[in-house]
Amino acid sequence: MEYGPLEINDKLMRFFDHCEKFLTEVEGNATALHHVEAFKTGPEMQNVLNKVAATLQVPVSSLNADLIQVAFFACSFDLAIRGVKSPWCDVFDIEDAKVLEYLNDLKQYWKRAYGYAINSRSSCGLFQDIFRHMDKAVEQKQRSQPVSSPAILQFGHAETLLPLLSLMGYFKDKEPLTAHNYKEQLHRKFRSGRIVPYASNLIFVLYHCENARTPREEFQVQLLLNEKVLPLARSQDTVCLYEDLKEHYKDILQGCHATEECESPRLNSTSDEL
């Protein structure tokens, strides 16, 4: 089977870099991550700072949340990538790890997920592109034609998947993650390290069911996240009719226009005459 040349489409896969509203209101906004900054100086992080300072036998004033995060990343990266326990791991206990995980989740939540609507709405172009490919495959099958693109492979980033999954309604907690509800969110759904670990991936599988009882049942869809079946956000079913999935996301497929979503509101520059 022959495939066409590779195409680099950053506007599709790095939509956040091309979304003026996101760049202005989130990426370039010093106050957009205020919950992250507040948590860094909150009681949970202060407790971690005190324990680490005592373990290292250094003044707590010589440490801050950013330094603690670097040490924690050194531990976690070695474990995840090399399977090696870094000496930095001995500095932390399980409770410390939970606090630092929450700190990272706060950042991802407010910068890439449910914190601001534009985070997810900026990804609707990619979402619609996925369905365009599936629509084309359905149309070709209905015409008894070979499917021209049996597999569509798109390569992006964690920053690509988190907004997309949020747009689809996945891993949304009843209450938003904030600097002040750490204990209430201990059993939260939104855990970025589990949702988008290294080499994370999201797969849409379109099935053609030749023995379907009705034409509506002929095409069905299953989603997989990181090679594990992802139940549908609306029903928790593992497979659904393609037409039902399109109906569920009709507002996004028909009413979300990335160009309009990403327009940054402009102040009226005209002034009244004196």
VEXBAMI-156875 format. One record per residue (C-alpha): residue number from 0; residue in three letters; chain; x, y, z. Coordinates in nm, 2 decimals, always signed. Example, Ala and Ser with C-alpha at 12.3 -4.5 7.8 and 13.67 -1.06 7.14 Angstrom:
{pos:0 | code:ALA | unit:A | east:+1.23 | north:-0.45 | up:+0.78}
{pos:1 | code:SER | unit:A | east:+1.37 | north:-0.11 | up:+0.71}
end
This chain:
{pos:0 | code:MET | unit:A | east:+0.00 | north:+0.00 | up:+0.00}
{pos:1 | code:GLU | unit:A | east:+0.13 | north:+0.34 | up:-0.10}
{pos:2 | code:TYR | unit:A | east:+0.10 | north:+0.65 | up:+0.12}
{pos:3 | code:GLY | unit:A | east:+0.13 | north:+1.01 | up:+0.02}
{pos:4 | code:PRO | unit:A | east:+0.41 | north:+1.24 | up:+0.13}
{pos:5 | code:LEU | unit:A | east:+0.42 | north:+1.35 | up:+0.49}
{pos:6 | code:GLU | unit:A | east:+0.25 | north:+1.69 | up:+0.56}
{pos:7 | code:ILE | unit:A | east:+0.35 | north:+1.92 | up:+0.84}
{pos:8 | code:ASN | unit:A | east:+0.03 | north:+2.11 | up:+0.95}
{pos:9 | code:ASP | unit:A | east:+0.11 | north:+2.30 | up:+1.26}
{pos:10 | code:LYS | unit:A | east:-0.21 | north:+2.50 | up:+1.23}
{pos:11 | code:LEU | unit:A | east:-0.40 | north:+2.17 | up:+1.28}
{pos:12 | code:MET | unit:A | east:-0.18 | north:+1.99 | up:+1.53}
{pos:13 | code:ARG | unit:A | east:-0.04 | north:+2.30 | up:+1.72}
{pos:14 | code:PHE | unit:A | east:-0.36 | north:+2.50 | up:+1.70}
{pos:15 | code:PHE | unit:A | east:-0.27 | north:+2.67 | up:+2.03}
{pos:16 | code:ASP | unit:A | east:+0.02 | north:+2.84 | up:+1.86}
{pos:17 | code:HIS | unit:A | east:-0.22 | north:+2.99 | up:+1.61}
{pos:18 | code:CYS | unit:A | east:-0.50 | north:+3.10 | up:+1.84}
{pos:19 | code:GLU | unit:A | east:-0.48 | north:+3.47 | up:+1.92}
{pos:20 | code:LYS | unit:A | east:-0.73 | north:+3.45 | up:+2.20}
{pos:21 | code:PHE | unit:A | east:-0.54 | north:+3.17 | up:+2.37}
{pos:22 | code:LEU | unit:A | east:-0.21 | north:+3.34 | up:+2.33}
{pos:23 | code:THR | unit:A | east:-0.34 | north:+3.66 | up:+2.47}
{pos:24 | code:GLU | unit:A | east:-0.58 | north:+3.55 | up:+2.74}
{pos:25 | code:VAL | unit:A | east:-0.39 | north:+3.24 | up:+2.87}
{pos:26 | code:GLU | unit:A | east:-0.04 | north:+3.19 | up:+2.73}
{pos:27 | code:GLY | unit:A | east:+0.06 | north:+3.56 | up:+2.76}
{pos:28 | code:ASN | unit:A | east:-0.16 | north:+3.65 | up:+3.06}
{pos:29 | code:ALA | unit:A | east:+0.04 | north:+3.67 | up:+3.38}
{pos:30 | code:THR | unit:A | east:-0.27 | north:+3.61 | up:+3.59}
{pos:31 | code:ALA | unit:A | east:-0.41 | north:+3.32 | up:+3.40}
{pos:32 | code:LEU | unit:A | east:-0.24 | north:+3.07 | up:+3.62}
{pos:33 | code:HIS | unit:A | east:-0.31 | north:+3.24 | up:+3.95}
{pos:34 | code:HIS | unit:A | east:-0.43 | north:+2.92 | up:+4.11}
{pos:35 | code:VAL | unit:A | east:-0.10 | north:+2.76 | up:+4.03}
{pos:36 | code:GLU | unit:A | east:+0.10 | north:+3.04 | up:+4.19}
{pos:37 | code:ALA | unit:A | east:-0.13 | north:+3.05 | up:+4.49}
{pos:38 | code:PHE | unit:A | east:-0.09 | north:+2.68 | up:+4.55}
{pos:39 | code:LYS | unit:A | east:+0.29 | north:+2.72 | up:+4.54}
{pos:40 | code:THR | unit:A | east:+0.27 | north:+2.94 | up:+4.85}
{pos:41 | code:GLY | unit:A | east:-0.02 | north:+2.75 | up:+5.01}
{pos:42 | code:PRO | unit:A | east:-0.01 | north:+2.53 | up:+5.32}
{pos:43 | code:GLU | unit:A | east:+0.03 | north:+2.20 | up:+5.13}
{pos:44 | code:MET | unit:A | east:+0.34 | north:+2.31 | up:+4.94}
{pos:45 | code:GLN | unit:A | east:+0.48 | north:+2.48 | up:+5.25}
{pos:46 | code:ASN | unit:A | east:+0.46 | north:+2.15 | up:+5.43}
{pos:47 | code:VAL | unit:A | east:+0.65 | north:+1.98 | up:+5.15}
{pos:48 | code:LEU | unit:A | east:+0.91 | north:+2.26 | up:+5.16}
{pos:49 | code:ASN | unit:A | east:+0.96 | north:+2.22 | up:+5.54}
{pos:50 | code:LYS | unit:A | east:+1.01 | north:+1.84 | up:+5.51}
{pos:51 | code:VAL | unit:A | east:+1.25 | north:+1.86 | up:+5.22}
{pos:52 | code:ALA | unit:A | east:+1.45 | north:+2.13 | up:+5.39}
{pos:53 | code:ALA | unit:A | east:+1.47 | north:+1.91 | up:+5.71}
{pos:54 | code:THR | unit:A | east:+1.58 | north:+1.61 | up:+5.50}
{pos:55 | code:LEU | unit:A | east:+1.85 | north:+1.81 | up:+5.32}
{pos:56 | code:GLN | unit:A | east:+1.95 | north:+2.00 | up:+5.63}
{pos:57 | code:VAL | unit:A | east:+1.92 | north:+2.34 | up:+5.46}
{pos:58 | code:PRO | unit:A | east:+1.73 | north:+2.65 | up:+5.56}
{pos:59 | code:VAL | unit:A | east:+1.37 | north:+2.64 | up:+5.42}
{pos:60 | code:SER | unit:A | east:+1.42 | north:+2.99 | up:+5.30}
{pos:61 | code:SER | unit:A | east:+1.67 | north:+2.86 | up:+5.05}
{pos:62 | code:LEU | unit:A | east:+1.40 | north:+2.65 | up:+4.88}
{pos:63 | code:ASN | unit:A | east:+1.09 | north:+2.74 | up:+4.68}
{pos:64 | code:ALA | unit:A | east:+0.82 | north:+2.55 | up:+4.50}
{pos:65 | code:ASP | unit:A | east:+1.00 | north:+2.57 | up:+4.16}
{pos:66 | code:LEU | unit:A | east:+1.32 | north:+2.41 | up:+4.30}
{pos:67 | code:ILE | unit:A | east:+1.11 | north:+2.14 | up:+4.46}
{pos:68 | code:GLN | unit:A | east:+0.94 | north:+2.06 | up:+4.13}
{pos:69 | code:VAL | unit:A | east:+1.27 | north:+2.03 | up:+3.95}
{pos:70 | code:ALA | unit:A | east:+1.39 | north:+1.78 | up:+4.21}
{pos:71 | code:PHE | unit:A | east:+1.07 | north:+1.59 | up:+4.18}
{pos:72 | code:PHE | unit:A | east:+1.09 | north:+1.58 | up:+3.80}
{pos:73 | code:ALA | unit:A | east:+1.45 | north:+1.45 | up:+3.83}
{pos:74 | code:CYS | unit:A | east:+1.31 | north:+1.16 | up:+4.04}
{pos:75 | code:SER | unit:A | east:+1.01 | north:+1.09 | up:+3.82}
{pos:76 | code:PHE | unit:A | east:+1.19 | north:+1.12 | up:+3.49}
{pos:77 | code:ASP | unit:A | east:+1.46 | north:+0.87 | up:+3.59}
{pos:78 | code:LEU | unit:A | east:+1.19 | north:+0.63 | up:+3.71}
{pos:79 | code:ALA | unit:A | east:+0.98 | north:+0.66 | up:+3.40}
{pos:80 | code:ILE | unit:A | east:+1.24 | north:+0.67 | up:+3.13}
{pos:81 | code:ARG | unit:A | east:+1.54 | north:+0.48 | up:+3.27}
{pos:82 | code:GLY | unit:A | east:+1.38 | north:+0.27 | up:+3.54}
{pos:83 | code:VAL | unit:A | east:+1.63 | north:+0.41 | up:+3.78}
{pos:84 | code:LYS | unit:A | east:+1.56 | north:+0.54 | up:+4.13}
{pos:85 | code:SER | unit:A | east:+1.73 | north:+0.88 | up:+4.15}
{pos:86 | code:PRO | unit:A | east:+1.87 | north:+0.99 | up:+4.49}
{pos:87 | code:TRP | unit:A | east:+1.62 | north:+1.27 | up:+4.47}
{pos:88 | code:CYS | unit:A | east:+1.34 | north:+1.02 | up:+4.52}
{pos:89 | code:ASP | unit:A | east:+1.46 | north:+0.97 | up:+4.88}
{pos:90 | code:VAL | unit:A | east:+1.37 | north:+1.34 | up:+4.95}
{pos:91 | code:PHE | unit:A | east:+1.00 | north:+1.28 | up:+4.90}
{pos:92 | code:ASP | unit:A | east:+0.73 | north:+1.06 | up:+5.05}
{pos:93 | code:ILE | unit:A | east:+0.39 | north:+0.96 | up:+4.91}
{pos:94 | code:GLU | unit:A | east:+0.21 | north:+1.26 | up:+5.04}
{pos:95 | code:ASP | unit:A | east:+0.47 | north:+1.49 | up:+4.89}
{pos:96 | code:ALA | unit:A | east:+0.42 | north:+1.32 | up:+4.55}
{pos:97 | code:LYS | unit:A | east:+0.04 | north:+1.38 | up:+4.57}
{pos:98 | code:VAL | unit:A | east:+0.09 | north:+1.75 | up:+4.64}
{pos:99 | code:LEU | unit:A | east:+0.34 | north:+1.79 | up:+4.36}
{pos:100 | code:GLU | unit:A | east:+0.11 | north:+1.59 | up:+4.12}
{pos:101 | code:TYR | unit:A | east:-0.17 | north:+1.83 | up:+4.21}
{pos:102 | code:LEU | unit:A | east:+0.05 | north:+2.13 | up:+4.14}
{pos:103 | code:ASN | unit:A | east:+0.13 | north:+2.00 | up:+3.79}
{pos:104 | code:ASP | unit:A | east:-0.24 | north:+1.91 | up:+3.73}
{pos:105 | code:LEU | unit:A | east:-0.34 | north:+2.26 | up:+3.83}
{pos:106 | code:LYS | unit:A | east:-0.11 | north:+2.40 | up:+3.56}
{pos:107 | code:GLN | unit:A | east:-0.24 | north:+2.17 | up:+3.29}
{pos:108 | code:TYR | unit:A | east:-0.60 | north:+2.22 | up:+3.40}
{pos:109 | code:TRP | unit:A | east:-0.58 | north:+2.60 | up:+3.37}
{pos:110 | code:LYS | unit:A | east:-0.35 | north:+2.62 | up:+3.07}
{pos:111 | code:ARG | unit:A | east:-0.46 | north:+2.33 | up:+2.86}
{pos:112 | code:ALA | unit:A | east:-0.80 | north:+2.20 | up:+2.98}
{pos:113 | code:TYR | unit:A | east:-1.11 | north:+2.31 | up:+3.15}
{pos:114 | code:GLY | unit:A | east:-0.97 | north:+2.62 | up:+3.32}
{pos:115 | code:TYR | unit:A | east:-1.06 | north:+2.85 | up:+3.03}
{pos:116 | code:ALA | unit:A | east:-1.31 | north:+2.77 | up:+2.75}
{pos:117 | code:ILE | unit:A | east:-1.06 | north:+2.88 | up:+2.48}
{pos:118 | code:ASN | unit:A | east:-0.82 | north:+2.60 | up:+2.58}
{pos:119 | code:SER | unit:A | east:-1.05 | north:+2.34 | up:+2.44}
{pos:120 | code:ARG | unit:A | east:-1.24 | north:+2.54 | up:+2.19}
{pos:121 | code:SER | unit:A | east:-0.92 | north:+2.61 | up:+2.00}
{pos:122 | code:SER | unit:A | east:-0.90 | north:+2.24 | up:+1.92}
{pos:123 | code:CYS | unit:A | east:-1.23 | north:+2.22 | up:+1.73}
{pos:124 | code:GLY | unit:A | east:-1.06 | north:+2.23 | up:+1.39}
{pos:125 | code:LEU | unit:A | east:-0.87 | north:+1.91 | up:+1.47}
{pos:126 | code:PHE | unit:A | east:-1.18 | north:+1.75 | up:+1.61}
{pos:127 | code:GLN | unit:A | east:-1.37 | north:+1.83 | up:+1.29}
{pos:128 | code:ASP | unit:A | east:-1.08 | north:+1.71 | up:+1.08}
{pos:129 | code:ILE | unit:A | east:-1.10 | north:+1.37 | up:+1.24}
{pos:130 | code:PHE | unit:A | east:-1.47 | north:+1.34 | up:+1.16}
{pos:131 | code:ARG | unit:A | east:-1.41 | north:+1.45 | up:+0.80}
{pos:132 | code:HIS | unit:A | east:-1.18 | north:+1.16 | up:+0.75}
{pos:133 | code:MET | unit:A | east:-1.43 | north:+0.92 | up:+0.90}
{pos:134 | code:ASP | unit:A | east:-1.72 | north:+1.07 | up:+0.70}
{pos:135 | code:LYS | unit:A | east:-1.51 | north:+1.01 | up:+0.38}
{pos:136 | code:ALA | unit:A | east:-1.45 | north:+0.65 | up:+0.47}
{pos:137 | code:VAL | unit:A | east:-1.82 | north:+0.60 | up:+0.54}
{pos:138 | code:GLU | unit:A | east:-1.91 | north:+0.75 | up:+0.21}
{pos:139 | code:GLN | unit:A | east:-1.66 | north:+0.54 | up:+0.02}
{pos:140 | code:LYS | unit:A | east:-1.79 | north:+0.22 | up:+0.19}
{pos:141 | code:GLN | unit:A | east:-2.15 | north:+0.31 | up:+0.11}
{pos:142 | code:ARG | unit:A | east:-2.05 | north:+0.35 | up:-0.26}
{pos:143 | code:SER | unit:A | east:-1.87 | north:+0.01 | up:-0.25}
{pos:144 | code:GLN | unit:A | east:-1.55 | north:+0.18 | up:-0.31}
{pos:145 | code:PRO | unit:A | east:-1.22 | north:+0.10 | up:-0.14}
{pos:146 | code:VAL | unit:A | east:-1.13 | north:+0.32 | up:+0.15}
{pos:147 | code:SER | unit:A | east:-0.86 | north:+0.56 | up:+0.02}
{pos:148 | code:SER | unit:A | east:-0.71 | north:+0.62 | up:+0.37}
{pos:149 | code:PRO | unit:A | east:-0.76 | north:+0.31 | up:+0.59}
{pos:150 | code:ALA | unit:A | east:-0.54 | north:+0.48 | up:+0.86}
{pos:151 | code:ILE | unit:A | east:-0.48 | north:+0.85 | up:+0.93}
{pos:152 | code:LEU | unit:A | east:-0.19 | north:+0.91 | up:+1.16}
{pos:153 | code:GLN | unit:A | east:-0.15 | north:+1.26 | up:+1.31}
{pos:154 | code:PHE | unit:A | east:+0.14 | north:+1.34 | up:+1.54}
{pos:155 | code:GLY | unit:A | east:+0.12 | north:+1.62 | up:+1.79}
{pos:156 | code:HIS | unit:A | east:+0.19 | north:+1.68 | up:+2.16}
{pos:157 | code:ALA | unit:A | east:+0.04 | north:+1.65 | up:+2.51}
{pos:158 | code:GLU | unit:A | east:-0.07 | north:+2.00 | up:+2.45}
{pos:159 | code:THR | unit:A | east:-0.26 | north:+1.87 | up:+2.15}
{pos:160 | code:LEU | unit:A | east:-0.45 | north:+1.59 | up:+2.33}
{pos:161 | code:LEU | unit:A | east:-0.55 | north:+1.77 | up:+2.66}
{pos:162 | code:PRO | unit:A | east:-0.75 | north:+2.04 | up:+2.49}
{pos:163 | code:LEU | unit:A | east:-0.91 | north:+1.78 | up:+2.25}
{pos:164 | code:LEU | unit:A | east:-1.01 | north:+1.55 | up:+2.53}
{pos:165 | code:SER | unit:A | east:-1.15 | north:+1.84 | up:+2.72}
{pos:166 | code:LEU | unit:A | east:-1.35 | north:+1.95 | up:+2.42}
{pos:167 | code:MET | unit:A | east:-1.50 | north:+1.60 | up:+2.41}
{pos:168 | code:GLY | unit:A | east:-1.59 | north:+1.62 | up:+2.78}
{pos:169 | code:TYR | unit:A | east:-1.35 | north:+1.37 | up:+2.93}
{pos:170 | code:PHE | unit:A | east:-1.20 | north:+1.37 | up:+3.28}
{pos:171 | code:LYS | unit:A | east:-1.41 | north:+1.66 | up:+3.39}
{pos:172 | code:ASP | unit:A | east:-1.47 | north:+1.69 | up:+3.76}
{pos:173 | code:LYS | unit:A | east:-1.79 | north:+1.84 | up:+3.92}
{pos:174 | code:GLU | unit:A | east:-1.59 | north:+2.12 | up:+4.07}
{pos:175 | code:PRO | unit:A | east:-1.29 | north:+2.30 | up:+3.91}
{pos:176 | code:LEU | unit:A | east:-0.94 | north:+2.24 | up:+4.04}
{pos:177 | code:THR | unit:A | east:-0.83 | north:+2.54 | up:+4.25}
{pos:178 | code:ALA | unit:A | east:-0.55 | north:+2.64 | up:+4.48}
{pos:179 | code:HIS | unit:A | east:-0.79 | north:+2.59 | up:+4.78}
{pos:180 | code:ASN | unit:A | east:-0.96 | north:+2.25 | up:+4.72}
{pos:181 | code:TYR | unit:A | east:-0.66 | north:+2.01 | up:+4.72}
{pos:182 | code:LYS | unit:A | east:-0.82 | north:+1.77 | up:+4.98}
{pos:183 | code:GLU | unit:A | east:-1.16 | north:+1.77 | up:+4.80}
{pos:184 | code:GLN | unit:A | east:-0.98 | north:+1.68 | up:+4.48}
{pos:185 | code:LEU | unit:A | east:-0.78 | north:+1.39 | up:+4.60}
{pos:186 | code:HIS | unit:A | east:-1.00 | north:+1.15 | up:+4.40}
{pos:187 | code:ARG | unit:A | east:-1.03 | north:+1.37 | up:+4.10}
{pos:188 | code:LYS | unit:A | east:-1.07 | north:+1.25 | up:+3.74}
{pos:189 | code:PHE | unit:A | east:-0.83 | north:+1.50 | up:+3.59}
{pos:190 | code:ARG | unit:A | east:-0.48 | north:+1.36 | up:+3.64}
{pos:191 | code:SER | unit:A | east:-0.27 | north:+1.48 | up:+3.35}
{pos:192 | code:GLY | unit:A | east:+0.01 | north:+1.23 | up:+3.42}
{pos:193 | code:ARG | unit:A | east:-0.23 | north:+0.94 | up:+3.36}
{pos:194 | code:ILE | unit:A | east:-0.42 | north:+1.11 | up:+3.07}
{pos:195 | code:VAL | unit:A | east:-0.12 | north:+1.22 | up:+2.87}
{pos:196 | code:PRO | unit:A | east:+0.19 | north:+1.02 | up:+2.98}
{pos:197 | code:TYR | unit:A | east:+0.49 | north:+0.98 | up:+2.75}
{pos:198 | code:ALA | unit:A | east:+0.39 | north:+0.88 | up:+2.40}
{pos:199 | code:SER | unit:A | east:+0.02 | north:+0.93 | up:+2.47}
{pos:200 | code:ASN | unit:A | east:-0.22 | north:+0.86 | up:+2.19}
{pos:201 | code:LEU | unit:A | east:-0.59 | north:+0.88 | up:+2.11}
{pos:202 | code:ILE | unit:A | east:-0.74 | north:+0.65 | up:+1.85}
{pos:203 | code:PHE | unit:A | east:-1.07 | north:+0.66 | up:+1.67}
{pos:204 | code:VAL | unit:A | east:-1.16 | north:+0.32 | up:+1.53}
{pos:205 | code:LEU | unit:A | east:-1.44 | north:+0.32 | up:+1.27}
{pos:206 | code:TYR | unit:A | east:-1.60 | north:-0.02 | up:+1.23}
{pos:207 | code:HIS | unit:A | east:-1.80 | north:-0.14 | up:+0.92}
{pos:208 | code:CYS | unit:A | east:-2.05 | north:-0.40 | up:+1.04}
{pos:209 | code:GLU | unit:A | east:-2.16 | north:-0.59 | up:+0.73}
{pos:210 | code:ASN | unit:A | east:-2.43 | north:-0.78 | up:+0.92}
{pos:211 | code:ALA | unit:A | east:-2.59 | north:-0.48 | up:+1.07}
{pos:212 | code:ARG | unit:A | east:-2.97 | north:-0.50 | up:+1.10}
{pos:213 | code:THR | unit:A | east:-3.02 | north:-0.14 | up:+0.97}
{pos:214 | code:PRO | unit:A | east:-2.81 | north:+0.11 | up:+0.77}
{pos:215 | code:ARG | unit:A | east:-2.78 | north:+0.32 | up:+1.08}
{pos:216 | code:GLU | unit:A | east:-2.61 | north:+0.04 | up:+1.27}
{pos:217 | code:GLU | unit:A | east:-2.37 | north:-0.03 | up:+0.98}
{pos:218 | code:PHE | unit:A | east:-2.09 | north:+0.20 | up:+1.11}
{pos:219 | code:GLN | unit:A | east:-1.98 | north:+0.21 | up:+1.47}
{pos:220 | code:VAL | unit:A | east:-1.70 | north:+0.38 | up:+1.66}
{pos:221 | code:GLN | unit:A | east:-1.47 | north:+0.29 | up:+1.95}
{pos:222 | code:LEU | unit:A | east:-1.21 | north:+0.52 | up:+2.11}
{pos:223 | code:LEU | unit:A | east:-0.89 | north:+0.42 | up:+2.27}
{pos:224 | code:LEU | unit:A | east:-0.66 | north:+0.63 | up:+2.49}
{pos:225 | code:ASN | unit:A | east:-0.31 | north:+0.51 | up:+2.53}
{pos:226 | code:GLU | unit:A | east:-0.41 | north:+0.17 | up:+2.38}
{pos:227 | code:LYS | unit:A | east:-0.69 | north:+0.13 | up:+2.64}
{pos:228 | code:VAL | unit:A | east:-1.06 | north:+0.14 | up:+2.55}
{pos:229 | code:LEU | unit:A | east:-1.20 | north:+0.48 | up:+2.64}
{pos:230 | code:PRO | unit:A | east:-1.57 | north:+0.46 | up:+2.74}
{pos:231 | code:LEU | unit:A | east:-1.78 | north:+0.73 | up:+2.57}
{pos:232 | code:ALA | unit:A | east:-1.81 | north:+1.05 | up:+2.78}
{pos:233 | code:ARG | unit:A | east:-2.19 | north:+1.06 | up:+2.73}
{pos:234 | code:SER | unit:A | east:-2.28 | north:+0.70 | up:+2.82}
{pos:235 | code:GLN | unit:A | east:-1.98 | north:+0.50 | up:+2.93}
{pos:236 | code:ASP | unit:A | east:-2.05 | north:+0.26 | up:+2.65}
{pos:237 | code:THR | unit:A | east:-1.73 | north:+0.12 | up:+2.48}
{pos:238 | code:VAL | unit:A | east:-1.88 | north:+0.12 | up:+2.13}
{pos:239 | code:CYS | unit:A | east:-2.15 | north:+0.34 | up:+1.98}
{pos:240 | code:LEU | unit:A | east:-2.32 | north:+0.41 | up:+1.64}
{pos:241 | code:TYR | unit:A | east:-2.12 | north:+0.65 | up:+1.44}
{pos:242 | code:GLU | unit:A | east:-2.44 | north:+0.86 | up:+1.37}
{pos:243 | code:ASP | unit:A | east:-2.51 | north:+0.87 | up:+1.75}
{pos:244 | code:LEU | unit:A | east:-2.16 | north:+1.00 | up:+1.81}
{pos:245 | code:LYS | unit:A | east:-2.20 | north:+1.27 | up:+1.55}
{pos:246 | code:GLU | unit:A | east:-2.53 | north:+1.37 | up:+1.70}
{pos:247 | code:HIS | unit:A | east:-2.38 | north:+1.39 | up:+2.04}
{pos:248 | code:TYR | unit:A | east:-2.10 | north:+1.63 | up:+1.92}
{pos:249 | code:LYS | unit:A | east:-2.33 | north:+1.81 | up:+1.67}
{pos:250 | code:ASP | unit:A | east:-2.27 | north:+2.15 | up:+1.84}
{pos:251 | code:ILE | unit:A | east:-1.89 | north:+2.11 | up:+1.80}
{pos:252 | code:LEU | unit:A | east:-1.90 | north:+1.97 | up:+1.45}
{pos:253 | code:GLN | unit:A | east:-2.14 | north:+2.23 | up:+1.32}
{pos:254 | code:GLY | unit:A | east:-2.11 | north:+2.53 | up:+1.56}
{pos:255 | code:CYS | unit:A | east:-1.75 | north:+2.55 | up:+1.66}
{pos:256 | code:HIS | unit:A | east:-1.54 | north:+2.76 | up:+1.41}
{pos:257 | code:ALA | unit:A | east:-1.17 | north:+2.78 | up:+1.52}
{pos:258 | code:THR | unit:A | east:-1.11 | north:+3.11 | up:+1.34}
{pos:259 | code:GLU | unit:A | east:-1.40 | north:+3.28 | up:+1.52}
{pos:260 | code:GLU | unit:A | east:-1.33 | north:+3.11 | up:+1.85}
{pos:261 | code:CYS | unit:A | east:-0.97 | north:+3.24 | up:+1.84}
{pos:262 | code:GLU | unit:A | east:-1.05 | north:+3.60 | up:+1.76}
{pos:263 | code:SER | unit:A | east:-0.94 | north:+3.81 | up:+2.04}
{pos:264 | code:PRO | unit:A | east:-1.19 | north:+4.08 | up:+2.13}
{pos:265 | code:ARG | unit:A | east:-1.07 | north:+4.42 | up:+2.04}
{pos:266 | code:LEU | unit:A | east:-1.13 | north:+4.74 | up:+2.23}
{pos:267 | code:ASN | unit:A | east:-1.31 | north:+5.02 | up:+2.05}
{pos:268 | code:SER | unit:A | east:-1.02 | north:+5.25 | up:+1.95}
{pos:269 | code:THR | unit:A | east:-1.25 | north:+5.54 | up:+1.85}
{pos:270 | code:SER | unit:A | east:-1.27 | north:+5.82 | up:+2.10}
{pos:271 | code:ASP | unit:A | east:-1.55 | north:+6.07 | up:+2.15}
{pos:272 | code:GLU | unit:A | east:-1.48 | north:+6.42 | up:+2.01}
{pos:273 | code:LEU | unit:A | east:-1.46 | north:+6.69 | up:+2.27}
end
